[in-house]
C-alpha cells in the first residue's frame, strides 16, 4: 500500500468503495483550504516529501502529491516552506553563552 493510500484510509472516515483510485477520490471532494507544493514532514507517518495538504472543517482531509486547485475554496502556494500537519509550534529557542 502506497503512503498516500494509507493517509487517505486514515483521514477519511467514509467509505468510497465505488471509486478506483485516490486521485478520483480527491477530485470528488471539495476542501476549504489547500496548501500547494510544500515540503511535508510527518514523523508519525515516516513522511518527508513534497505534497499538497487539503483541509476541510479545520482538519486535514487529504495529503497527496497533486491535489487539484479547483477542489478548494482557498489555495495558498507554500512552495519553499515546511508543512507539518498535526504538529504544533515546532520552533526552539537557543542561547549560546560563548
C-alpha positions in Angstrom: 0.0 0.0 0.0 1.4 3.4 -1.0 1.9 6.1 1.7 -0.8 8.3 0.1 -3.3 5.4 0.2 -2.5 4.9 3.9 -3.2 8.6 4.6 -6.5 8.5 2.7 -7.5 5.4 4.6 -6.7 7.0 7.9 -8.0 10.5 7.2 -11.4 9.7 5.6 -14.0 8.0 7.8 -16.5 7.5 5.0 -16.4 4.5 2.6 -15.5 5.2 -1.0 -15.6 1.7 -2.3 -17.1 2.7 -5.7 -14.0 4.8 -6.6 -11.0 3.1 -8.1 -8.1 5.4 -7.2 -7.2 8.1 -4.6 -6.9 10.6 -7.5 -10.6 10.1 -8.3 -11.4 10.2 -4.6 -9.7 13.6 -4.2 -11.3 15.0 -7.3 -14.8 14.1 -5.9 -14.3 16.2 -2.7 -14.1 19.9 -2.1 -11.9 21.5 0.5 -11.9 24.7 2.5 -8.1 25.3 2.2 -5.4 23.7 0.0 -1.7 24.2 0.7 0.1 23.5 -2.6 3.7 22.5 -3.1 5.1 22.5 0.4 7.7 20.2 1.9 5.5 18.0 4.1 7.0 16.4 7.2 5.1 14.0 9.4 7.4 11.8 11.5 4.4 9.7 12.7 3.9 8.5 9.2 7.6 8.5 8.2 6.7 11.1 5.5 9.1 13.7 4.2 8.3 14.8 0.6 6.7 17.5 -1.5 2.9 17.2 -1.3 -0.3 19.2 -1.1 -2.3 19.2 2.1 -6.1 19.8 2.0 -8.3 20.9 4.9 -12.0 20.6 5.5 -13.8 21.9 8.6 -10.5 22.7 10.3 -9.0 19.2 9.9 -6.6 17.6 7.5 -8.7 15.9 4.8 -6.1 14.7 2.3 -2.3 14.6 1.7 -1.2 13.8 -1.8 1.4 14.8 -4.4 -1.0 16.8 -6.6 -4.5 17.8 -5.4 -6.4 19.9 -8.0 -6.6 23.6 -7.0 -10.2 23.7 -8.4 -11.2 21.4 -5.5 -10.6 24.1 -2.8 -12.2 27.4 -1.9 -8.8 28.9 -1.0 -5.4 27.9 -2.3 -2.1 29.0 -0.8 1.2 28.4 -2.6 3.6 27.1 0.1 6.5 26.3 -2.2 9.7 26.7 -0.3 8.0 26.3 3.1 7.8 23.3 5.5 4.3 22.0 6.2 3.8 19.9 9.3 0.2 18.8 9.5 -0.8 18.0 13.1 2.4 19.3 14.6 2.2 22.5 16.6 4.9 25.1 17.3 8.0 23.2 16.2 10.4 26.1 16.8 13.0 26.2 19.5 14.9 28.9 21.5 18.7 28.5 21.9 21.1 30.7 23.8 24.8 30.4 23.4 26.9 31.9 26.2 30.2 31.7 24.3 
